[in-house]
Amino acid sequence: MITCTLRYVIDPYRLAEFEAYAKMWIPLVERFGGQHHGYFLPSEGANNIALALFSFPSLAAYETYRQQSQHDADCQAAFQYANDTRCIVSYERSFMRPVFG
């Protein structure tokens, strides 16, 4: 299993737009075989950092999702929404492996 961790720098004045964007992606990741663990929005502390975590069975499965999402109309609409609203300033993507007890 591989977990994709996204760290977003967001526009704090467009938090509602970012939340709408986040809600678009949860079912999309799951449609492509991933397990979404949610988005985490600012509450206390920094007001411009958000996180997302989702897992795929393997890095190869994640790469398949990435390729297929480039041709999916709903995914493209989500990307366009982020561009139009400019709610995301930047993001970093990392891959981690979970450790369970």
MMTF fields as JSON, N, C-alpha, C and O atoms, coordinates in Angstrom:
{
  "mmtfVersion": "1.0.0",
  "mmtfProducer": "UNKNOWN",
  "numBonds": 403,
  "numAtoms": 404,
  "numGroups": 101,
  "numChains": 1,
  "numModels": 1,
  "chainsPerModel": [1],
  "groupsPerChain": [101],
  "chainIdList": ["A"],
  "bondAtomList": [4, 2, 8, 6, 12, 10, 16, 14, 20, 18, 24, 22, 28, 26, 32, 30, 36, 34, 40, 38, 44, 42, 48, 46, 52, 50, 56, 54, 60, 58, 64, 62, 68, 66, 72, 70, 76, 74, 80, 78, 84, 82, 88, 86, 92, 90, 96, 94, 100, 98, 104, 102, 108, 106, 112, 110, 116, 114, 120, 118, 124, 122, 128, 126, 132, 130, 136, 134, 140, 138, 144, 142, 148, 146, 152, 150, 156, 154, 160, 158, 164, 162, 168, 166, 172, 170, 176, 174, 180, 178, 184, 182, 188, 186, 192, 190, 196, 194, 200, 198, 204, 202, 208, 206, 212, 210, 216, 214, 220, 218, 224, 222, 228, 226, 232, 230, 236, 234, 240, 238, 244, 242, 248, 246, 252, 250, 256, 254, 260, 258, 264, 262, 268, 266, 272, 270, 276, 274, 280, 278, 284, 282, 288, 286, 292, 290, 296, 294, 300, 298, 304, 302, 308, 306, 312, 310, 316, 314, 320, 318, 324, 322, 328, 326, 332, 330, 336, 334, 340, 338, 344, 342, 348, 346, 352, 350, 356, 354, 360, 358, 364, 362, 368, 366, 372, 370, 376, 374, 380, 378, 384, 382, 388, 386, 392, 390, 396, 394, 400, 398],
  "bondOrderList": [1, 1, 1, 1, 1, 1, 1, 1, 1, 1, 1, 1, 1, 1, 1, 1, 1, 1, 1, 1, 1, 1, 1, 1, 1, 1, 1, 1, 1, 1, 1, 1, 1, 1, 1, 1, 1, 1, 1, 1, 1, 1, 1, 1, 1, 1, 1, 1, 1, 1, 1, 1, 1, 1, 1, 1, 1, 1, 1, 1, 1, 1, 1, 1, 1, 1, 1, 1, 1, 1, 1, 1, 1, 1, 1, 1, 1, 1, 1, 1, 1, 1, 1, 1, 1, 1, 1, 1, 1, 1, 1, 1, 1, 1, 1, 1, 1, 1, 1, 1],
  "groupList": [{"groupName": "MET", "atomNameList": ["N", "CA", "C", "O"], "elementList": ["N", "C", "C", "O"], "formalChargeList": [0, 0, 0, 0], "bondAtomList": [1, 0, 2, 1, 3, 2], "bondOrderList": [1, 1, 2], "singleLetterCode": "M", "chemCompType": "L-PEPTIDE LINKING"}, {"groupName": "ILE", "atomNameList": ["N", "CA", "C", "O"], "elementList": ["N", "C", "C", "O"], "formalChargeList": [0, 0, 0, 0], "bondAtomList": [1, 0, 2, 1, 3, 2], "bondOrderList": [1, 1, 2], "singleLetterCode": "I", "chemCompType": "L-PEPTIDE LINKING"}, {"groupName": "THR", "atomNameList": ["N", "CA", "C", "O"], "elementList": ["N", "C", "C", "O"], "formalChargeList": [0, 0, 0, 0], "bondAtomList": [1, 0, 2, 1, 3, 2], "bondOrderList": [1, 1, 2], "singleLetterCode": "T", "chemCompType": "L-PEPTIDE LINKING"}, {"groupName": "CYS", "atomNameList": ["N", "CA", "C", "O"], "elementList": ["N", "C", "C", "O"], "formalChargeList": [0, 0, 0, 0], "bondAtomList": [1, 0, 2, 1, 3, 2], "bondOrderList": [1, 1, 2], "singleLetterCode": "C", "chemCompType": "L-PEPTIDE LINKING"}, {"groupName": "LEU", "atomNameList": ["N", "CA", "C", "O"], "elementList": ["N", "C", "C", "O"], "formalChargeList": [0, 0, 0, 0], "bondAtomList": [1, 0, 2, 1, 3, 2], "bondOrderList": [1, 1, 2], "singleLetterCode": "L", "chemCompType": "L-PEPTIDE LINKING"}, {"groupName": "ARG", "atomNameList": ["N", "CA", "C", "O"], "elementList": ["N", "C", "C", "O"], "formalChargeList": [0, 0, 0, 0], "bondAtomList": [1, 0, 2, 1, 3, 2], "bondOrderList": [1, 1, 2], "singleLetterCode": "R", "chemCompType": "L-PEPTIDE LINKING"}, {"groupName": "TYR", "atomNameList": ["N", "CA", "C", "O"], "elementList": ["N", "C", "C", "O"], "formalChargeList": [0, 0, 0, 0], "bondAtomList": [1, 0, 2, 1, 3, 2], "bondOrderList": [1, 1, 2], "singleLetterCode": "Y", "chemCompType": "L-PEPTIDE LINKING"}, {"groupName": "VAL", "atomNameList": ["N", "CA", "C", "O"], "elementList": ["N", "C", "C", "O"], "formalChargeList": [0, 0, 0, 0], "bondAtomList": [1, 0, 2, 1, 3, 2], "bondOrderList": [1, 1, 2], "singleLetterCode": "V", "chemCompType": "L-PEPTIDE LINKING"}, {"groupName": "ASP", "atomNameList": ["N", "CA", "C", "O"], "elementList": ["N", "C", "C", "O"], "formalChargeList": [0, 0, 0, 0], "bondAtomList": [1, 0, 2, 1, 3, 2], "bondOrderList": [1, 1, 2], "singleLetterCode": "D", "chemCompType": "L-PEPTIDE LINKING"}, {"groupName": "PRO", "atomNameList": ["N", "CA", "C", "O"], "elementList": ["N", "C", "C", "O"], "formalChargeList": [0, 0, 0, 0], "bondAtomList": [1, 0, 2, 1, 3, 2], "bondOrderList": [1, 1, 2], "singleLetterCode": "P", "chemCompType": "L-PEPTIDE LINKING"}, {"groupName": "ALA", "atomNameList": ["N", "CA", "C", "O"], "elementList": ["N", "C", "C", "O"], "formalChargeList": [0, 0, 0, 0], "bondAtomList": [1, 0, 2, 1, 3, 2], "bondOrderList": [1, 1, 2], "singleLetterCode": "A", "chemCompType": "L-PEPTIDE LINKING"}, {"groupName": "GLU", "atomNameList": ["N", "CA", "C", "O"], "elementList": ["N", "C", "C", "O"], "formalChargeList": [0, 0, 0, 0], "bondAtomList": [1, 0, 2, 1, 3, 2], "bondOrderList": [1, 1, 2], "singleLetterCode": "E", "chemCompType": "L-PEPTIDE LINKING"}, {"groupName": "PHE", "atomNameList": ["N", "CA", "C", "O"], "elementList": ["N", "C", "C", "O"], "formalChargeList": [0, 0, 0, 0], "bondAtomList": [1, 0, 2, 1, 3, 2], "bondOrderList": [1, 1, 2], "singleLetterCode": "F", "chemCompType": "L-PEPTIDE LINKING"}, {"groupName": "LYS", "atomNameList": ["N", "CA", "C", "O"], "elementList": ["N", "C", "C", "O"], "formalChargeList": [0, 0, 0, 0], "bondAtomList": [1, 0, 2, 1, 3, 2], "bondOrderList": [1, 1, 2], "singleLetterCode": "K", "chemCompType": "L-PEPTIDE LINKING"}, {"groupName": "TRP", "atomNameList": ["N", "CA", "C", "O"], "elementList": ["N", "C", "C", "O"], "formalChargeList": [0, 0, 0, 0], "bondAtomList": [1, 0, 2, 1, 3, 2], "bondOrderList": [1, 1, 2], "singleLetterCode": "W", "chemCompType": "L-PEPTIDE LINKING"}, {"groupName": "GLY", "atomNameList": ["N", "CA", "C", "O"], "elementList": ["N", "C", "C", "O"], "formalChargeList": [0, 0, 0, 0], "bondAtomList": [1, 0, 2, 1, 3, 2], "bondOrderList": [1, 1, 2], "singleLetterCode": "G", "chemCompType": "PEPTIDE LINKING"}, {"groupName": "GLN", "atomNameList": ["N", "CA", "C", "O"], "elementList": ["N", "C", "C", "O"], "formalChargeList": [0, 0, 0, 0], "bondAtomList": [1, 0, 2, 1, 3, 2], "bondOrderList": [1, 1, 2], "singleLetterCode": "Q", "chemCompType": "L-PEPTIDE LINKING"}, {"groupName": "HIS", "atomNameList": ["N", "CA", "C", "O"], "elementList": ["N", "C", "C", "O"], "formalChargeList": [0, 0, 0, 0], "bondAtomList": [1, 0, 2, 1, 3, 2], "bondOrderList": [1, 1, 2], "singleLetterCode": "H", "chemCompType": "L-PEPTIDE LINKING"}, {"groupName": "SER", "atomNameList": ["N", "CA", "C", "O"], "elementList": ["N", "C", "C", "O"], "formalChargeList": [0, 0, 0, 0], "bondAtomList": [1, 0, 2, 1, 3, 2], "bondOrderList": [1, 1, 2], "singleLetterCode": "S", "chemCompType": "L-PEPTIDE LINKING"}, {"groupName": "ASN", "atomNameList": ["N", "CA", "C", "O"], "elementList": ["N", "C", "C", "O"], "formalChargeList": [0, 0, 0, 0], "bondAtomList": [1, 0, 2, 1, 3, 2], "bondOrderList": [1, 1, 2], "singleLetterCode": "N", "chemCompType": "L-PEPTIDE LINKING"}],
  "groupTypeList": [0, 1, 2, 3, 2, 4, 5, 6, 7, 1, 8, 9, 6, 5, 4, 10, 11, 12, 11, 10, 6, 10, 13, 0, 14, 1, 9, 4, 7, 11, 5, 12, 15, 15, 16, 17, 17, 15, 6, 12, 4, 9, 18, 11, 15, 10, 19, 19, 1, 10, 4, 10, 4, 12, 18, 12, 9, 18, 4, 10, 10, 6, 11, 2, 6, 5, 16, 16, 18, 16, 17, 8, 10, 8, 3, 16, 10, 10, 12, 16, 6, 10, 19, 8, 2, 5, 3, 1, 7, 18, 6, 11, 5, 18, 12, 0, 5, 9, 7, 12, 15],
  "groupIdList": [1, 2, 3, 4, 5, 6, 7, 8, 9, 10, 11, 12, 13, 14, 15, 16, 17, 18, 19, 20, 21, 22, 23, 24, 25, 26, 27, 28, 29, 30, 31, 32, 33, 34, 35, 36, 37, 38, 39, 40, 41, 42, 43, 44, 45, 46, 47, 48, 49, 50, 51, 52, 53, 54, 55, 56, 57, 58, 59, 60, 61, 62, 63, 64, 65, 66, 67, 68, 69, 70, 71, 72, 73, 74, 75, 76, 77, 78, 79, 80, 81, 82, 83, 84, 85, 86, 87, 88, 89, 90, 91, 92, 93, 94, 95, 96, 97, 98, 99, 100, 101],
  "secStructList": [7, 3, 3, 3, 3, 3, 3, 3, 3, 3, 7, 4, 4, 4, 2, 2, 2, 2, 2, 2, 2, 2, 2, 2, 2, 2, 2, 2, 2, 2, 2, 6, 6, 7, 3, 3, 3, 3, 3, 3, 7, 7, 7, 1, 1, 7, 1, 1, 3, 3, 3, 3, 3, 3, 3, 3, 1, 1, 2, 2, 2, 2, 2, 2, 2, 2, 2, 2, 2, 6, 6, 7, 2, 2, 2, 2, 2, 2, 2, 2, 2, 2, 2, 2, 2, 6, 7, 3, 3, 3, 3, 3, 3, 3, 3, 3, 7, 7, 7, 7, 7],
  "xCoordList": [0.849, 0.0, 0.896, 1.93, 0.477, 1.187, 0.175, -0.937, 0.574, -0.308, 0.266, 1.418, -0.552, -0.185, -0.589, -1.737, 0.369, 0.142, 0.302, 1.366, -0.738, -0.687, -0.727, -1.605, 0.231, 0.263, 0.01, 0.809, -1.11, -1.517, -1.22, -1.401, -0.771, -0.819, -2.03, -2.082, -2.996, -4.262, -4.435, -3.774, -5.326, -5.71, -6.737, -7.831, -6.415, -7.344, -8.66, -9.648, -8.679, -9.917, -10.776, -11.881, -10.261, -11.006, -11.149, -11.141, -11.278, -11.402, -12.65, -12.596, -13.761, -14.994, -14.808, -15.311, -14.097, -13.838, -12.929, -13.137, -11.912, -11.032, -11.811, -11.61, -12.685, -13.485, -14.364, -14.515, -14.943, -15.745, -14.877, -15.3, -13.669, -12.715, -12.394, -12.394, -12.126, -11.805, -12.941, -12.702, -14.154, -15.309, -15.49, -16.077, -14.989, -15.037, -14.118, -14.467, -12.932, -11.91, -12.119, -11.677, -12.766, -12.919, -13.579, -13.021, -14.743, -15.335, -14.553, -14.61, -13.832, -13.06, -11.916, -11.694, -11.198, -10.11, -10.674, -10.089, -11.8, -12.403, -12.901, -12.839, -13.389, -13.836, -12.688, -12.903, -11.485, -10.319, -9.592, -8.464, -10.225, -9.668, -8.86, -8.271, -8.823, -8.105, -9.006, -10.229, -8.395, -9.127, -8.766, -7.616, -9.74, -9.479, -9.631, -10.602, -8.664, -8.688, -9.15, -9.231, -9.447, -9.998, -9.047, -7.843, -9.65, -8.928, -8.954, -9.906, -7.939, -7.816, -7.58, -6.546, -8.557, -8.546, -8.065, -8.125, -7.593, -7.099, -8.179, -9.356, -7.74, -8.639, -7.949, -8.372, -6.904, -6.077, -4.685, -4.286, -3.958, -2.61, -2.652, -3.432, -1.81, -1.72, -3.08, -3.774, -3.444, -4.744, -4.654, -5.65, -3.469, -3.299, -2.713, -2.228, -2.756, -2.224, -3.352, -4.093, -3.469, -4.445, -3.72, -2.696, -4.261, -3.674, -4.723, -5.919, -4.26, -5.112, -4.297, -3.092, -4.966, -4.326, -5.208, -6.407, -4.609, -5.336, -4.357, -3.181, -4.861, -4.004, -4.448, -5.619, -3.459, -3.68, -2.921, -1.97, -3.329, -2.659, -1.162, -0.383, -0.769, 0.64, 0.919, -0.005, 2.182, 2.557, 2.088, 1.697, 2.125, 1.636, 0.142, -0.288, -0.651, -2.086, -2.3, -3.203, -1.484, -1.565, -1.24, -1.929, -0.208, 0.174, -0.938, -1.179, -1.614, -2.757, -3.851, -4.421, -4.148, -5.132, -4.733, -5.566, -3.456, -2.991, -3.199, -3.646, -2.877, -3.043, -4.516, -4.885, -5.346, -6.769, -7.449, -8.365, -7.004, -7.642, -7.399, -8.172, -6.338, -6.047, -7.084, -7.208, -7.829, -8.811, -10.246, -11.173, -10.432, -11.755, -12.377, -11.753, -13.585, -14.243, -14.454, -14.285, -14.82, -15.05, -13.745, -13.725, -12.662, -11.357, -10.923, -10.43, -11.108, -10.73, -11.561, -11.051, -12.823, -13.674, -13.166, -13.2, -12.698, -12.154, -10.876, -10.69, -9.992, -8.777, -9.137, -8.541, -10.111, -10.517, -11.119, -10.886, -11.896, -12.483, -11.379, -11.479, -10.341, -9.228, -8.553, -8.205, -8.37, -7.783, -8.661, -8.176, -9.95, -10.883, -10.995, -11.056, -11.022, -11.205, -9.887, -9.879, -8.77, -7.441, -7.341, -6.691, -8.002, -7.999, -6.698, -6.374, -5.948, -4.688, -3.535, -3.444, -2.66, -1.471, -0.377, 0.258, -0.162, 0.822, 0.539, -0.264, 1.215, 1.073, 2.331, 3.108, 2.508, 3.6, 2.993, 2.055, 3.52, 3.034, 4.155, 5.279, 3.853, 4.803, 4.119, 2.893, 4.921, 4.391, 4.976, 6.18, 4.102, 4.496, 3.885, 2.929, 4.434, 3.845, 3.369, 4.096, 2.148, 1.625, 2.253, 2.692, 2.285, 2.717, 1.542, 1.05, 1.11, -0.003, 0.494, 1.477, -0.205, 0.166, -0.02, 0.246],
  "yCoordList": [-1.175, 0.0, 1.239, 1.277, 2.247, 3.516, 4.631, 4.63, 5.568, 6.681, 7.962, 8.318, 8.636, 9.936, 10.992, 11.046, 11.822, 12.91, 14.214, 14.489, 15.002, 16.307, 17.397, 17.411, 18.311, 19.478, 20.694, 21.024, 21.344, 22.495, 23.79, 23.871, 24.787, 26.169, 26.745, 26.788, 27.184, 27.664, 29.148, 29.709, 29.76, 31.144, 31.095, 30.566, 31.631, 31.527, 32.271, 32.009, 33.182, 33.888, 33.104, 33.523, 31.968, 31.094, 29.691, 28.693, 29.642, 28.361, 27.6, 26.384, 28.29, 27.621, 27.003, 25.912, 27.691, 27.164, 25.939, 24.964, 25.997, 24.841, 23.653, 22.523, 23.888, 22.793, 22.166, 20.945, 22.986, 22.45, 21.604, 20.539, 22.075, 21.325, 19.981, 18.945, 20.001, 18.776, 17.766, 16.578, 18.229, 17.326, 16.72, 15.646, 17.401, 16.832, 15.626, 14.642, 15.693, 14.675, 13.398, 12.337, 13.458, 12.243, 11.109, 10.013, 11.336, 10.226, 9.891, 8.757, 10.853, 10.577, 9.612, 8.665, 9.843, 8.934, 7.534, 6.541, 7.467, 6.168, 5.48, 4.255, 6.257, 5.694, 4.984, 3.988, 5.49, 4.923, 3.885, 3.506, 3.425, 2.328, 2.726, 1.869, 4.021, 4.47, 4.517, 4.427, 4.659, 4.861, 6.248, 6.504, 7.135, 8.504, 8.56, 8.046, 9.187, 9.321, 10.711, 11.004, 11.553, 12.862, 14.013, 13.847, 15.174, 16.443, 17.015, 16.792, 17.732, 18.321, 19.813, 20.231, 20.606, 22.046, 22.79, 22.255, 24.011, 24.787, 24.972, 25.174, 24.897, 25.149, 26.086, 27.228, 25.607, 26.435, 26.491, 25.578, 27.54, 27.656, 28.301, 29.222, 27.811, 28.387, 28.326, 27.311, 29.412, 29.468, 29.194, 29.313, 28.827, 28.639, 27.274, 27.101, 26.318, 24.975, 23.955, 23.945, 23.102, 22.013, 20.738, 20.792, 19.609, 18.313, 17.393, 17.539, 16.449, 15.37, 14.09, 14.094, 12.998, 11.683, 10.678, 10.588, 9.922, 8.826, 7.731, 7.988, 6.509, 5.35, 4.56, 4.548, 3.9, 2.937, 1.67, 1.722, 0.536, -0.719, -0.73, -1.433, 0.063, 0.088, 1.402, 2.13, 1.695, 2.877, 2.721, 3.701, 1.511, 1.267, 1.584, 2.168, 1.206, 1.521, 3.032, 3.559, 3.724, 5.185, 5.786, 6.699, 5.286, 5.804, 5.577, 6.428, 4.439, 4.177, 5.203, 5.744, 5.474, 6.513, 7.854, 8.541, 8.232, 9.525, 9.606, 10.631, 8.531, 8.516, 8.595, 9.359, 7.814, 7.8, 9.12, 9.558, 9.754, 11.016, 12.133, 13.089, 12.016, 13.036, 13.04, 14.02, 11.934, 11.801, 11.735, 11.513, 11.924, 11.832, 13.228, 14.155, 13.372, 14.683, 15.264, 16.468, 14.434, 14.944, 15.414, 16.426, 14.684, 15.098, 16.411, 17.314, 16.504, 17.738, 18.921, 20.036, 18.685, 19.748, 20.193, 21.383, 19.253, 19.607, 20.427, 21.421, 20.014, 20.801, 22.217, 23.196, 22.308, 23.613, 24.486, 25.694, 23.872, 24.623, 25.246, 26.41, 24.486, 25.014, 26.168, 27.178, 26.021, 27.111, 28.351, 29.467, 28.146, 29.278, 30.023, 31.253, 29.284, 29.93, 30.385, 31.225, 29.834, 30.179, 29.96, 30.726, 28.894, 28.595, 27.929, 27.95, 27.338, 26.667, 27.548, 27.911, 27.883, 28.664, 27.726, 27.998, 26.618, 25.62, 24.34, 24.318, 23.269, 22.01, 21.179, 21.362, 20.257, 19.29, 17.906, 17.698, 16.97, 15.591, 14.697, 14.761, 13.864, 12.89, 11.531, 11.442, 10.485, 9.132, 8.478, 8.535, 7.858, 7.217, 5.844, 5.536, 5.022, 3.707, 3.681, 4.082, 3.21, 3.181, 2.073, 1.047, 2.299, 1.299, 1.1, 2.052, -0.13, -0.449, -1.288, -2.019, -1.171, -1.92, -3.369, -4.152],
  "zCoordList": [0.0, 0.0, 0.0, 0.667, -0.76, -0.807, -0.511, -1.039, 0.33, 0.679, 0.11, 0.36, -0.65, -1.202, -0.179, 0.263, 0.182, 1.119, 0.356, -0.199, 0.33, -0.331, 0.722, 1.584, 0.646, 1.52, 0.637, -0.239, 0.885, 0.088, 0.824, 2.039, 0.108, 0.566, -0.15, -1.379, 0.635, 0.066, 0.36, 1.234, -0.382, -0.109, 1.025, 0.829, 2.2, 3.324, 3.09, 3.775, 2.143, 1.816, 0.835, 0.489, 0.39, -0.523, 0.069, -0.651, 1.379, 2.064, 1.618, 1.435, 1.443, 1.002, -0.381, -0.649, -1.247, -2.583, -2.518, -3.24, -1.641, -1.502, -0.942, -1.387, 0.016, 0.578, -0.505, -0.546, -1.378, -2.483, -3.41, -3.861, -3.693, -4.516, -3.857, -4.521, -2.568, -1.832, -1.942, -2.161, -1.794, -1.858, -3.246, -3.383, -4.275, -5.624, -5.745, -6.398, -5.114, -5.326, -4.539, -4.979, -3.408, -2.589, -3.389, -3.445, -4.007, -4.774, -6.044, -6.52, -6.592, -7.807, -7.513, -8.268, -6.433, -6.053, -5.825, -6.259, -5.149, -4.856, -6.129, -6.238, -7.081, -8.362, -9.076, -9.766, -8.91, -9.58, -8.723, -9.038, -7.649, -6.866, -5.648, -4.989, -5.336, -4.158, -2.937, -3.045, -1.79, -0.546, -0.042, 0.313, -0.01, 0.442, 1.95, 2.506, 2.612, 4.065, 4.489, 5.682, 3.529, 3.823, 3.561, 3.365, 3.568, 3.523, 4.929, 5.678, 5.28, 6.607, 6.41, 5.888, 6.839, 6.607, 7.846, 8.953, 7.669, 8.802, 9.872, 9.573, 11.11, 12.233, 13.22, 13.4, 13.848, 14.736, 14.123, 13.401, 14.403, 13.839, 12.47, 12.226, 11.581, 10.23, 9.536, 9.596, 8.884, 8.222, 6.727, 6.014, 6.247, 4.811, 4.427, 3.309, 5.339, 5.066, 5.19, 6.173, 4.181, 4.19, 3.755, 3.073, 4.157, 3.823, 3.221, 3.473, 2.427, 1.928, 1.972, 1.717, 2.298, 2.346, 1.621, 1.886, 0.706, 0.082, -0.296, -0.552, -0.326, -0.549, -1.771, -2.149, -2.372, -3.442, -3.077, -2.298, -3.629, -3.286, -3.617, -2.975, -4.635, -5.046, -5.767, -6.129, -5.97, -6.741, -8.186, -8.82, -8.704, -10.066, -10.183, -11.178, -9.177, -9.185, -9.118, -9.768, -8.346, -8.285, -9.658, -10.113, -10.308, -11.63, -12.649, -13.505, -12.561, -13.45, -13.202, -14.149, -11.939, -11.582, -12.184, -12.774, -12.039, -12.572, -14.081, -14.596, -14.784, -16.241, -16.631, -17.523, -15.969, -16.297, -15.933, -16.629, -14.845, -14.433, -15.444, -15.514, -16.22, -17.232, -18.356, -19.091, -18.483, -19.562, -19.046, -19.823, -17.759, -17.142, -17.048, -16.532, -17.54, -17.576, -16.175, -15.984, -15.195, -13.839, -13.196, -12.495, -13.432, -12.904, -13.551, -12.875, -14.842, -15.531, -15.034, -14.929, -14.731, -14.18, -12.811, -12.497, -11.997, -10.677, -10.825, -10.123, -11.737, -11.99, -12.448, -12.0, -13.338, -13.861, -12.767, -12.732, -11.872, -10.758, -9.9, -9.513, -9.605, -8.811, -9.549, -8.937, -10.856, -11.647, -11.638, -11.449, -11.843, -11.918, -10.594, -10.577, -9.482, -8.18, -7.564, -6.664, -8.045, -7.544, -6.031, -5.32, -5.556, -4.123, -3.677, -2.489, -4.609, -4.292, -4.759, -5.932, -3.82, -4.154, -4.663, -5.682, -3.944, -4.342, -3.579, -2.647, -3.991, -3.263, -3.43, -4.368, -2.488, -2.502, -2.383, -1.613, -3.135, -3.108, -2.601, -3.1, -1.615, -1.085, -1.018, -0.952, -1.036, -0.93, 0.304, 0.553, 1.065, 2.307, 2.384, 1.672, 3.246, 3.49, 4.929, 5.838, 5.135, 6.5, 7.337, 6.816, 8.623, 9.598, 10.556, 11.163, 10.677, 11.561, 12.728, 12.611, 13.863, 15.06, 14.868, 15.781]
}
